[in-house]
Amino acid sequence: QVQVVESGGGLVQAGGSLNLSCTASVSFDHYAVGWFRQAPGKEREGVSCITWRSGSTATADSVKGRFTISRDSAKNTLYLQMSSLKPEDTAMYYCAAAPGYSTFPCSRDMGHYNYWGQGTQVTVSS
């Protein structure tokens, strides 16, 4: 069973920054890995994803220019750098991994992802 673990959430004021990290019990090398979020009363949405081997990414328009997804292959760690945070960014943030990706572009559709972390809470105060 693949285990995915997120870290780095917390409480921050609007306009501030937070960095999330994600790692797994297996190499991400042939995976697409993504960040998703779910606010209370809302559906889970895909924030950003990366195809690990190729480095290609896809990012939601709502966070484009504020959030940056990146990876460190040596550390097998995925990052989400979040800046200019807004109260509407408040949510539980999840990392998820989808096997079988080498160069194919990742998808922000949660249905593609088999392995999920427990989530890390991000709260942005106004």
C-alpha positions in Angstrom: 0.0 0.0 0.0 1.4 3.4 -1.0 1.4 5.9 1.8 1.3 9.6 1.0 2.1 12.2 3.7 1.5 16.0 3.6 3.0 18.6 5.9 3.3 22.3 6.2 -0.2 23.6 6.8 -1.1 26.2 9.3 -2.7 29.5 10.1 -1.6 32.6 8.2 -2.9 36.1 7.6 -4.3 37.2 4.2 -1.4 38.2 1.9 1.0 35.7 3.6 2.7 32.6 2.4 2.9 28.9 3.3 4.8 26.0 1.8 3.3 22.5 1.7 5.3 19.3 1.3 4.4 15.8 0.3 6.3 12.6 0.2 5.4 8.9 -0.2 6.5 5.4 0.6 7.4 4.8 -3.0 9.3 6.7 -5.7 7.1 9.2 -7.5 9.1 8.6 -10.7 6.3 7.1 -12.7 3.5 9.0 -11.1 1.5 12.1 -11.6 1.3 13.9 -8.2 -1.2 16.6 -7.4 -2.5 19.0 -4.8 -6.2 19.1 -4.1 -8.2 21.1 -1.6 -11.6 20.9 0.0 -13.3 23.7 1.9 -16.2 23.1 4.2 -19.4 22.5 2.3 -17.6 22.4 -1.1 -16.4 19.7 -3.4 -12.7 18.7 -3.5 -10.9 20.6 -6.4 -7.7 20.0 -8.1 -5.2 22.9 -7.4 -2.1 21.8 -9.3 -0.4 18.7 -10.5 2.9 17.5 -12.0 4.0 14.6 -14.1 7.0 13.6 -12.1 9.3 12.4 -14.8 8.6 15.1 -17.4 8.0 17.9 -15.0 4.9 19.1 -16.9 2.4 20.9 -14.7 -1.2 22.0 -14.7 -2.6 24.7 -12.3 -6.1 26.0 -11.6 -6.8 29.5 -12.8 -7.9 30.4 -9.3 -4.4 30.1 -7.9 -2.3 30.7 -11.0 0.4 33.3 -10.4 0.1 32.8 -6.6 0.8 29.0 -6.1 3.7 27.1 -7.5 4.1 23.4 -7.7 7.6 21.9 -7.7 9.5 18.7 -7.0 12.8 17.6 -5.6 13.4 14.1 -7.1 16.4 13.5 -4.9 14.2 13.9 -1.9 11.1 12.3 -3.5 9.2 15.4 -2.3 6.5 17.5 -3.9 6.0 21.1 -2.8 3.3 23.7 -3.1 4.5 27.2 -2.5 1.5 29.4 -1.8 1.8 33.2 -1.7 -0.6 36.1 -1.6 -3.0 33.9 0.3 -6.7 34.8 0.5 -9.3 33.8 3.0 -11.0 31.8 0.2 -7.9 29.6 0.0 -8.8 28.2 3.4 -9.3 24.4 3.0 -7.9 21.0 3.8 -5.1 20.4 1.3 -4.4 16.9 0.1 -1.6 15.4 -1.8 -2.4 12.5 -4.1 -0.5 10.2 -6.5 -1.6 8.5 -9.8 0.6 5.7 -11.1 1.4 5.0 -14.7 2.6 8.5 -15.8 5.9 9.0 -17.6 5.4 11.9 -20.0 1.6 12.0 -20.3 0.3 15.4 -18.9 -1.1 15.2 -15.4 -4.8 15.8 -14.7 -6.4 17.8 -12.0 -9.4 15.4 -12.0 -9.3 13.6 -8.6 -10.7 10.5 -10.3 -7.3 9.8 -11.8 -5.6 9.5 -8.4 -5.3 6.3 -6.4 -3.3 7.2 -3.4 -4.2 10.0 -1.0 -2.7 11.6 2.1 -4.6 12.5 5.2 -4.5 16.2 4.4 -3.1 19.3 6.0 -5.2 22.3 7.1 -4.6 25.7 5.7 -6.4 28.6 7.3 -6.1 32.1 6.0 -7.5 34.8 8.3 -8.7 38.2 7.0 
